[in-house]
């Protein structure tokens, strides 16, 4: 029961991670299915903390998705 803004955010997370490295994204999803904490899986697979992820993701979103 995600709201439209939540769906857009979730989509952009996935879009960003796949654009960085699709194989790593697949590994991240496998680690999350194994119930590894998100912060640990992000660090292990992409080498970033959640705070670092948010910073680079925000910059990518602003450069990738045009605003009206």
Sine and cosine of phi, psi and omega as CSV:
sin_phi,cos_phi,sin_psi,cos_psi,sin_omega,cos_omega
0.00,0.00,0.78,0.63,0.05,-1.00
-0.97,0.24,0.54,-0.84,0.10,-0.99
-0.98,0.20,0.22,-0.98,0.03,-1.00
-0.85,0.53,-0.72,0.70,0.06,-1.00
-0.88,0.47,-0.58,0.82,0.04,-1.00
-0.91,0.41,-0.66,0.75,0.06,-1.00
-0.88,0.48,-0.70,0.72,-0.01,-1.00
-0.89,0.46,-0.66,0.75,0.01,-1.00
-0.91,0.42,-0.73,0.68,0.01,-1.00
-0.87,0.49,-0.68,0.73,0.03,-1.00
-0.87,0.50,-0.69,0.72,-0.05,-1.00
-0.93,0.37,-0.53,0.84,0.10,-0.99
-0.87,0.50,-0.76,0.65,-0.02,-1.00
-0.90,0.43,-0.71,0.70,0.00,-1.00
-0.85,0.52,-0.70,0.71,0.01,-1.00
-0.89,0.46,-0.76,0.65,-0.06,-1.00
-0.91,0.42,-0.64,0.77,0.04,-1.00
-0.91,0.40,-0.63,0.78,0.01,-1.00
-0.91,0.40,-0.50,0.87,0.06,-1.00
-0.94,0.33,-0.76,0.66,-0.03,-1.00
-0.15,-0.99,0.97,-0.25,-0.04,-1.00
-0.88,0.48,-0.60,0.80,0.02,-1.00
-0.92,0.40,-0.65,0.76,0.04,-1.00
-0.92,0.40,-0.61,0.79,0.04,-1.00
-0.86,0.51,-0.70,0.72,0.02,-1.00
-0.87,0.50,-0.69,0.73,0.05,-1.00
-0.89,0.46,-0.65,0.76,0.02,-1.00
-0.87,0.49,-0.72,0.70,0.00,-1.00
-0.88,0.47,-0.64,0.77,0.04,-1.00
-0.89,0.46,-0.67,0.74,0.01,-1.00
-0.91,0.42,-0.64,0.77,0.02,-1.00
-0.92,0.39,-0.61,0.79,0.07,-1.00
-0.90,0.43,-0.46,0.89,0.06,-1.00
-0.99,0.15,0.11,0.99,0.05,-1.00
0.94,0.34,0.42,0.91,0.13,-0.99
-0.96,0.30,0.68,-0.74,0.01,-1.00
-0.84,0.54,0.63,-0.78,-0.04,-1.00
-0.81,0.58,-0.71,0.71,-0.03,-1.00
-0.88,0.48,-0.62,0.78,-0.01,-1.00
-0.95,0.30,-0.66,0.75,0.00,-1.00
-0.91,0.40,-0.66,0.75,0.04,-1.00
-0.87,0.50,-0.70,0.71,-0.01,-1.00
-0.91,0.42,-0.70,0.72,-0.02,-1.00
-0.90,0.43,-0.72,0.70,-0.14,-0.99
-1.00,0.02,-0.74,0.67,-0.07,-1.00
-0.98,-0.22,-0.15,0.99,0.05,-1.00
0.96,0.28,0.40,0.91,0.01,-1.00
-0.76,-0.65,0.46,-0.89,0.12,-0.99
-1.00,0.10,0.25,-0.97,0.05,-1.00
-0.85,0.53,-0.60,0.80,0.02,-1.00
-0.93,0.37,-0.67,0.74,0.06,-1.00
-0.90,0.43,-0.65,0.76,0.04,-1.00
-0.85,0.53,-0.75,0.66,-0.04,-1.00
-0.86,0.52,-0.65,0.76,-0.02,-1.00
-0.90,0.44,-0.76,0.65,-0.02,-1.00
-0.95,0.30,-0.56,0.83,0.05,-1.00
-0.89,0.45,-0.72,0.70,0.00,-1.00
-0.86,0.50,-0.70,0.71,0.02,-1.00
-0.89,0.46,-0.66,0.75,0.00,-1.00
-0.90,0.43,-0.69,0.72,0.01,-1.00
-0.87,0.50,-0.72,0.69,-0.01,-1.00
-0.89,0.45,-0.56,0.83,0.01,-1.00
-0.99,0.13,-0.40,0.91,-0.13,-0.99
-0.99,-0.10,-0.67,0.74,-0.08,-1.00
-0.98,-0.21,0.91,-0.41,0.00,-1.00
-0.93,0.38,0.53,-0.85,0.07,-1.00
-0.96,-0.27,0.36,-0.93,-0.01,-1.00
-1.00,0.01,0.00,0.00,0.00,0.00
